[in-house]
Amino acid sequence: MPLEAQWWATDMAVFTAARDKSQWDWTAMIVVPDRITAELLERAVAKVAGKSRPPSLDQVRLETLHEGLCVQTLHIGSYDDEAEILEALRHHHIPDSGLCMTGKHHEIDARRLERAKLRTILRQPVERT
């Protein structure tokens, strides 16, 4: 499954105009089969901890994501070139459709390619206004 991430910040302008990544918070995610239980994850984490101690091992967790209604688009190109499309979604498409943003910005790596051809699904949870 592709790598996914949720991104958020106190000031949404840091995603678009400023692109100040030092102000972003994030969670990396990967889809796992339903057979992976909390107990199985705990055992795997303990096994890894016994061999080495990756810096973020204590942050690994099992969650179910419920986003509900979303607006999404496919972005082709470098991650650093997403600002224009995010700005258009935030200030035009979402409000013009009678929606408002809720939840965290969600990205799904659609393919691993050279930088100019990267494909990323940009998803934003929304609700009707």
N, C-alpha and C positions, 0 to 999 in steps of 0.2 A: 504494500500500500504506500501511497505517496506521503511524504512528510507534510504535516499541517501545522499551522501556528495561529494563535490569537495574539493580537497586538492591541494595546491601549495606552492612553496617556491622559493626564489631567487636561491638557490643552490639545484639542484635536488638530490645531494648526501645525503641530510638530510633525504630523504625518504628511502634510501637503506643502505649505509654503516654506516652512523652516527645514523640514526633513532632518530634524535634530534627533538622531537615533539614541543619543545619550539620555533622552527624556522618555524613551519608550519602555514599557513593561511588556512582557511576553510570556507565553506558555507554548512550548513545542508539544505536538501531539502526533500520535500514530494510531490508526485503527487496529484493534486487536480482536481476535475471535471471541465469541461469547463464552467459550470454555475457559478463558483466562479469568480466574477468580482472585479475590483479594488475598486469599491464603497462598495461592500459587505465586502471586507477585511478591509477597513478603518473603517467601522462601528464596526466590530468585535474587532479590535485593540482598538478603543475608549471605547468599553464596558469593555474590560479587564483592560485598563488603569484606568477606573473609580473605579475598585474594588481593584486592586493591581498594582504594577509597576514592572513586571519582568525585570531583568537587560538588556535584549537584545530586548525588545519589539519594540523599535524604529528601529530595523534592519529587522523586518519582512517585506517581500515584495512579490509581485506576479510577476513572470518572466516566460518566455517561453524559454526552453533550446533547442538550435539547435547545436548538436555536429557534425553532418556529419559523415564521415568515421571514424570508431573506431576499435581498437584492444581490445579484451576482453578475460578474462579467469576466471574460477571459482577457488577461493582459499578456501581450507578447512583447518581450524585451527585458531589459535589466530591471531588477527590483528597484534600483534608484530612479527609474523612469516612471514609476507608478503614480507619482504625485498628481499629475494632470487629470488622470482618470478618477482618482479618489476625490479630488476637488469637484469634478463634475458630478459625481454621484452625490456627494454631500450637499452641494449648494443648488443643484438643478434637478437631476433625475428623481432623487428621493422626495424632496418637498413638492415637486411638480406632479408627482404621482399620488399625493395625499398621504405621504408616509413620513415618519420621523425615525431617526436612528435609535436603536436600543442595543444593548449588548456590546460585545467586543468585535473589532474588525477581525476577520478570519481569512487566512490565505491557505491555499492548497497548491503545492507544487505539482503541476500537471505533467511535466517532463523535465528531465535533466539534459540540457542542451548547451551549446555555446551561449554565452551571455546575451547576445543580441536576439537569440531565438528562444529564450526561456519562455515557458508558458506557465502562468500562474492564475489560478481562479481567485478572484477577489470577491469576498462575500461579506455582506453587512446585514446583521439582523435588524429588522425594522418592525414597526407597528403602524396601524392606520391611525391617522390623526382625527 
